[in-house]
Amino acid sequence: MGKIKSDVRGISPVVATILLIAATGIAAGVIIAYVGGLFVTSPTIRDVTVEGLVYDWDTGATENYLNGDVFITIKVISGGLRDVGDPTYGFNVALSNPRTGWSMSFAQPTGGFITSYGSPTTWTQQDNIYPAATDGENMVGTITVPTTSAGTVAVGSAITISLNMPAVYQSAGVGIDNAKWKDKDTINVIISARDSVTKTGYDGAYISGVAYAV
């Protein structure tokens, strides 16, 4: 019997070149798409607005906002604040008045402060006005933090803070040099948590004076 001849043919150099170019183009497209995706994805921007009011403690004709009760609203406008109250991340709100040097901080209580998500959580802290202050002279600050069932302060929700100065520091004898704040001051607000926010300077809580509600 004669041998069966097999028809073994190689790929034409021209065809091989075309296939190589096509493969290179596909690979390049995949790489560009991947790298492009890394830069196209926009990070979630978490932001808040802060507003403040300081109440006139003098209900007479002469208004006096020195050390008047302060009410600050921190409203979430973008992104939401996640895992608020989770001790893994902590939660701290620091306030300061750059004009007078006054400052205080609402620190998350040990072990976390959220017992059940989905309802506002409130706690108070005291601030010694002067080193020798007694308990009766402490300023009392109260913070209320609303959360969703997932532990987030959602967009549209607001953290509120009230600062109540003892009456002994709300008098004509206090004088502007001893005041911790007054109307037209700006209170810096810094939130340190999983999602941190800093509002200082012109972005801080400008406290406008309002007549005290009788």
N, C-alpha and C positions, 0 to 999 in steps of 0.2 A: 504494500500500500504506500502511496506517496504521502509525504508530510502535508498536513493542513497548514497553510500559511496564515498566520494571524496578522491582522492589519493594525499594527501599533503605531499610533501617530501622536506626536506631542502637540501641546497647545501652541498655536501660532504666536510668535513674539508680539505681533500687533495686538492680538486678542488678549494676551497676558497683560500687556501694558494698559489696555482699556479697563480690564478687571481690577488692576491695582489702583488705578486712578479712582474708580468707582468706590472701592473699599475704603480708600483713604478719605474720600469725600464724606462717606457715611459716618466714619469714625469721628471726623472733625465736627460733623453736625451734632453728634451725640455729646461730644465734649463741650461745644459751644452752648448747647441747650442746658447742660448740667451747670456749667459755670454761670451762665446767664441767670439761671434760676436762683443761684446763691445771692445775686445782687438785686434781682427784681423783687424778691420777697421783702415787704416793708415790715419793720418791727412794730409791735403794738405800742403806741404812745400813751402813757398813763399821765394824766394831768388833772389838776384840781384848781378851783378858784377859791380865794379866801376873802371874806368880808368881815368887818368888825363894827361894833357899836359900843360907845361908852355912855353910860347913863349919868345924868346930872343928879347928884345926891342932895342938892340944895333946891327945895321946891319953892323957894321964895323968888323975889324979883331978880336977885343976883345969881346967875348961873355959875356953877362950879363943877367942872368935870375932872378935877385932879383926883386920881385914884378912884374914880367912879366905877361902878360895876361894869364889867366888860362882857360882851357876848360875841363870840367868833363862830362863823359858819365856814366849814371846809366842804365845798361841794365838788363831787367827782364829775368831771365833764368828759373824760376819755379813758377807756381801757378798764376801769374798775380796779379796786385794790384787792388782791387775792390773799387767801389764807390769813385773814385778819384775826388775830387772837391765837394763832397757832404758836405755841412756845418754841417750835423748831426755828421759826423766823424772828420771833419777837415783835413787839409793837411799841413804838415810842413816839410821842409828839412833843417836840421842844418848842418853847415860845421864848422870844426875847425882844427887848426894846433897845435898839442900838443907841437911841438918844440918851437914855438914862442908865443903861447897863443892867437893867433888871432882866432876870431870866428865870424860868422854871421848866420842868419837864414832867410830862405824864408818862410814867414808865409802866409797862405791862406788869401786873402783879405776878408774883412767883407762881409758876405752874400754868400760866395762861389765864385769860379772863373770860373766855367764851365757854359757857356751860351748855348752851343750846343755840345753834345757829338759827337764823330766821327771825330774831327779835332784837331790839336795841339793847345794848349792854352799857351800863353806866357805872362809873366809879369816881371817887373823889380823892384829891390829894391836897396836902397842906404845904404852904410855902412860908418859911420864916421871913418876915419882912426885914427884920434886923437880927443879928446874931443873938441878942439877948431877949428876943421876943418870947413871950409865954404862949401857951396854947390859945389863950383868949385873944392874942394879937396875930395869930396866923391867918394869912389869906387862904381862903378855901377855893380850890378849883375843881370844877366838875366837868367830866367829858362823857359824851354819849356817842356810841359807835353802833350804827345800824348795819346788820349783815343779812345776806340772803341765806337760804338753806344750805348753800354751798360754801358759806364762810367768806363771801365777797361783799365789799361795799360797792354796790353797783352804780353804774352811770346814772346820774340824776339824784342819787342819795347824798345825804350830807352828815358829816361828823360835826357835832356842836360842842362848844366849850364855853363855860361861864366862869368868870373870875370875880369873886366877891371879897372886897377889901373890908377889914374890920372898921367899924364906925370911928374908932380913935384916929384912923388915918384919913378919914373923910371929914375934914374940918378946915375952917379958914386958917387955923394955926399950922397946918401942914406945910404950906408954902410950896412954891413950884420946885425949889431945890430938893425937897424931900419926896416929891411925887414920883411914883413908879411909871405912871402914864397919864396922859391927858388927851383931850380931843385933838385930832390932826396928827397924832403919832402913828407910826406904822409898826405893827408887831410882826416880827419874822416868824414863820411857821415852817418847821422841818419835820417831816414824817419819816421815820426809819422803820422799815418792815420788809416783807418780801418785795413789795413794790414801794420804793422810796420816792418822796417828793420834796423839793425844796422851793419855798416861796419867801424870798427876802427882798429888801429894797422896795422898789416900786411895785413889785409883784406880791408884796406882803399884805397883811390885813390892815388896811387904813381904817382907823377907828374914828368914825364921825360921831360927834356929840348929838344926843337926842334928849328931850325932856323926860325926866323920870315919870313913869306912870304912877299916879297916886291911887 
